[in-house]
Amino acid sequence: MQAAASVRKKDVRTEQKIEKVLSKMTLDEKIGQMTELSIDVLGSVVNGEFQLNKDKLHEAIGKFKVGSVLNAPGPVAQSRKKWQEIIGEIQSVSMKEIGIPCIYGLDQNHGTTYTLDGTFFPQNINVGASFNPQLAYEAARITAYETRASNCPWTYSPTVDMARDPRWPRVWENYGEDCLVNSIMGSFAVRGFQGDDPNNIPADRIATSVKHYMGYSMARTGKDRTPAYIPISELREKCFAPFKECVEAGALTIMVNSGSINGVPVHAHYDLLTQWLKEDLKWDGMLVTDWADINNLYTREHIAADKKEAIQIAINAGIDMAMEPYDLNFCTLLKELVQEGKVPMSRIDDAVRRVLRLKFRLGLFDRPNTQSADYPLFGSREHAEVALRTAEESQILLKNKDNILPLASGKKMLVTGPNANSMRCLNGGWSYTWQGHLADRFAGKYNTIYEALCHKFGSGNVSLEQGVTYKPEGSYTEENEPEIEKAVEAARNVDVIIACIGENSYCETPGNLSDLAISANQRELVKALATTGKPIILILNEGRPRIISDIEPLAKGIINVLLPGNYGGDALANIIAGDVNPSAKMPYTYPRNQAELTTYDYRVSEEMDKMEGVYDYDAVVSVQWPFGFGLSYTSFEYHNFRVNANSFTADDELHFSVDVTNRGARAGKEAVMLFSRDLVASLTPENRRLRAFDKVELQPGETKTVTLSIKGSDLAFVGADGKWVLEKGDFLMQSGNQTLNVTCSQTKKWMTPNR
């Protein structure tokens, strides 16, 4: 797939239109375009249904000239018909009052998650596990199509923060811990959402808001929206990389990190917002805050004395649109700041140009609304098949002792555990509601794990006794009084136990935790079931890795389904039955112990042998499963690893080829990865880094040559001074179990911010 043209190539006619509109706008209208309100401010529930309030709508748009609205009422998913009504009325008032269309935004984060009867895909962490960028593209393309059927042109997705800390409650919203995977998956998603020409978004595509710029996932505490302390080298080399790639793919908007980095709130960080993003990349897109985050500059971060000063700091730092969900005083205070000369008109005009540019690129001036009838494939079987395929290709086989999987037909099985019969668990957060807690109300036509296994193996062969259950529609940590003895008794009459454990749904700060281990009730359930002597297959259904080191040895098979969406149960049943050969790989490092948290690309000095003498330091890091690990029902052999040149410079291209053979009896897909290790460097080198990957399908006995190409400059790193450098010396390259050495013959240092 070819990369889309960058948004840096402006359309002259669009720019002329922007200037024409801008020249006629009052200061009130300009500030209104920089304001985004929550839909709940503009109406209320009447007779069980949300209704817009004409007076509130007139005040927001007619008086304050507000240019954007977000979120679902409640927030709970609405029907296409309701979205047509809500957004259509807002657009009508906006065009009548100010002659500028409103832009509506929704968190359609893994499909049309705020539109009833739309297609839900697996969460991004699953897409990362697939190591198949085409699935990221297709999921985004279909989501865009169905979102336009809802009359909405903008989504706050994809998330490319990198899941570097398993404690973080938003691990599942990312594509995993690696910056290259997030860069590639994120950029494919951007093109899927927006199409190939970011200057002219077609009527079946929508604008993206790549989030959360940047370093959001690396908080010191592991908790949501808490401070991060990140070296400049890691900020530039890893945190910035996925956003840069998405910008170059055409991303029209970016949402800003709610927290702080090295003591500076990102919403106040001129260098990161304006210098790195807008000036260094020459990006002409729009920066939007996260939920009420300008307020945090004075209520939480205490870098401003009051809201007015917070607005001054944020707008001057580079914020273009403020997500001010409940409060119109943003408009009043910003107007005062302009009149007082504390925010220059040049900054206001720059922000408004970016907002208008977004609306023109979406065609909203010519076509403020899109009609559901023009999108006949909404919620179609065709879209469902893509979602099912994505779920199948994103579930990871982690253990298969004695080849217990796939299961032979006719086996009697007990399905147990709190995740066995829940659509909420399969979907996770951002599913019909923010916390996903009402999913079972809306997803009844889809199959839970238990229901899918009944369909696949026959209901007479499948029994359900959960032993541990979650409190219906409660917080994700709430479990009912366990009934483990019932599950143990039921297990005595079956051939195999399918124990479905993990997490209930959560999102953002409510998903914070204090213990990374899976719940005590669930561990006790598995231990009790093991006493029956019946083989156990663990199904891990969780948004982040929960420690299971004490029960892992009790299982003969383990599948990590992550958060596979509405078709996740069907996909799992297909894998257990052997109709689908698993091909996913771990998108993050799964920890074994609470105090041993790491990523695959750790610095080599983090792993040490025991020291001699009285200082018995045991610093060897132990993990449950490493990044990139995943089994198949077949076996793949790597051989004949080679490169086109053993010596290179920054300007050269390196083409690594390896032959991969399917040695088993089943067709299968293999994610072929290329890793590098800088053997000696001026900054302590990393253990290894993923440099490229490709996924291939092989028939039994078939051999394919996979070529993975990189630039010599791709092996550069950012030094302690914040500058990119490729140093003369040797690199160990690896693909599968094959290794070879290449040598950089000439050092190069970049004086530019980016290579």
Secondary structure, DSSP 8 states (H G I E B T S, - for coil): ------TTS--HHHHHHHHHHHHT--HHHHHHHTEEEEGGGGEEEETTEEEE-HHHHIIIIIIT---EEES-STTB-B-HHHHHHHHHHHHHHHHHHTSS--EEEE--TTBSTTBTT--B---HHHHHHHT-HHHHHHHHHHHHHHHHHTT--EE---B-S----TT-TTGGGSS-S-HHHHHHHHHHHHHHHH-S-TTS--TT--B-EEEEETTGGGBTTSSTT--B---HHHIIIIIHHHHHHHHHTT--EEEE-SSEETTEEGGG-HIIIIIIIIITTT---EEE--TTHHHHHHHTS-SSSSHHHHHHHHHHHT--BEE-SS-THHHHHHHHHHHTTSS-HHHHHHHHHHHHHHHHHTTTTT-S---GGG-TTTT-HHHHHHHHHHHHTT-EEEEEGGG--S--TT--EEEESTTTT-HHHHH-SSSSBSS-TTHHHH-TTS--HHHHHHHHH-GGGEEE--SS-B-TTS-TT-B----HHHHHHHHTT-SEEEEEEE-----SGGG--S--B--HHHHHHHHHHHTTT--EEEEEE-SS--B-TTTGGG-SEEEE--S--TTHHHHHHHHHHTSS------SS-EESSTT----TT-BGGGS----STT--------EEE-TT--B-SS-EEEEEEEES-SEE-TT-EEEEEEEEEE-SSS-EEEEEEEEEEESS-SS--BS-EEEEEEEEEE-TT-EEEEEEEEEGGGG-EE-TTS-EEE-SEEEEEEETTEEEEEEE-S-EE--SS--
